[in-house]
Amino acid sequence: MRLFILIVFMVSSMTSLGQLLSLTSWVSRGHFFATNRVDGHDYTGFKWGNGFGVGVELTDVLLDSSINPKFGIAFERYGGYYEEYRGGRGGGNGIAGDFYKNTIKIELYPVNVRIVNNIRWSFGSELIYCLPLEGNNTHDYWSVTGDNHSAPVRVPLLSYGLNSSLSYRFHAGKLIIEPGYLCHLNLTGEFIDSSALSFRHVIILRIGMKCPGLFN
């Protein structure tokens, strides 16, 4: 959390690079899913899970045109139930349980355009730093020789994903309000011991102010 506060301070100190500084908050619903082919003795399953997040975004960075990139930093918590078993008659391994990931992420949206009137579309990527995994889960191994044991599920320290967002921007006094919908797809494995990825639907709210107005 101290790292998150430090990054927020760094972004806030760089308001001279942009025109709009926004606080963001959101709720999400998503799930993990398998990417490898499932056949034979293999099995995968999931249950949808809820999540939330908060962050800071800096918009209209450096450019003064119809395309104004933005970037941000955020804390996000998401998860759900997932199970995956792979192997054969001689043995195998699998992960199962409730998985909850607390993350700090850096977002970059090179595409941030106004489609029509106040409707905006953004497309970009994010680099995700994963904090210790939470939840009741295990990585199990079994064999016909009787070598059966369990181990903690491991997660990569860094992962990468894509975001696509559609929002509506309007003014309320000096504040700029921007509710919207965002979908997220993780492009790298959520777990070291599995190739599972994740997908999330996100309802997001941005409340911002023009940077010069922050200090008037």
Secondary structure as the mmCIF struct_conf table of DSSP 4:
data_model
#
loop_
_struct_conf.conf_type_id
_struct_conf.id
_struct_conf.beg_label_comp_id
_struct_conf.beg_label_asym_id
_struct_conf.beg_label_seq_id
_struct_conf.end_label_comp_id
_struct_conf.end_label_asym_id
_struct_conf.end_label_seq_id
HELX_RH_AL_P HELX_RH_AL_P1 ARG A 2 SER A 12
TURN_TY1_P TURN_TY1_P1 SER A 13 MET A 14
HELX_RH_3T_P HELX_RH_3T_P1 THR A 15 LEU A 17
BEND BEND1 GLN A 19 GLN A 19
STRN STRN1 LEU A 20 PHE A 33
BEND BEND2 ASN A 36 ASN A 36
TURN_TY1_P TURN_TY1_P2 GLY A 40 HIS A 41
STRN STRN2 TYR A 43 LYS A 47
STRN STRN3 GLY A 49 THR A 59
BEND BEND3 ASP A 60 ASP A 60
BEND BEND4 LEU A 62 LEU A 62
BEND BEND5 SER A 65 SER A 66
STRN STRN4 ILE A 67 ILE A 67
STRN STRN5 LYS A 70 GLY A 88
TURN_TY1_P TURN_TY1_P3 ARG A 89 GLY A 90
STRN STRN6 GLY A 91 VAL A 116
TURN_TY1_P TURN_TY1_P4 ASN A 117 ASN A 118
STRN STRN7 ILE A 119 CYS A 130
HELX_LH_PP_P HELX_LH_PP_P1 LEU A 131 LEU A 133
STRN STRN8 GLU A 134 GLU A 134
BEND BEND6 GLY A 135 ASN A 136
STRN STRN9 ASN A 137 SER A 143
TURN_TY1_P TURN_TY1_P5 VAL A 144 THR A 145
BEND BEND7 GLY A 146 GLY A 146
STRN STRN10 HIS A 149 ALA A 151
HELX_LH_PP_P HELX_LH_PP_P2 PRO A 152 ARG A 154
BEND BEND8 LEU A 157 LEU A 157
STRN STRN11 LEU A 158 TYR A 168
STRN STRN12 PHE A 170 ALA A 172
TURN_TY1_P TURN_TY1_P6 GLY A 173 LYS A 174
STRN STRN13 LEU A 175 ASN A 186
BEND BEND9 THR A 188 THR A 188
BEND BEND10 GLU A 190 GLU A 190
STRN STRN14 PHE A 191 PHE A 191
TURN_TY1_P TURN_TY1_P7 ILE A 192 ASP A 193
STRN STRN15 SER A 194 SER A 194
STRN STRN16 LEU A 197 LYS A 210
HELX_RH_3T_P HELX_RH_3T_P2 CYS A 211 PHE A 215
#
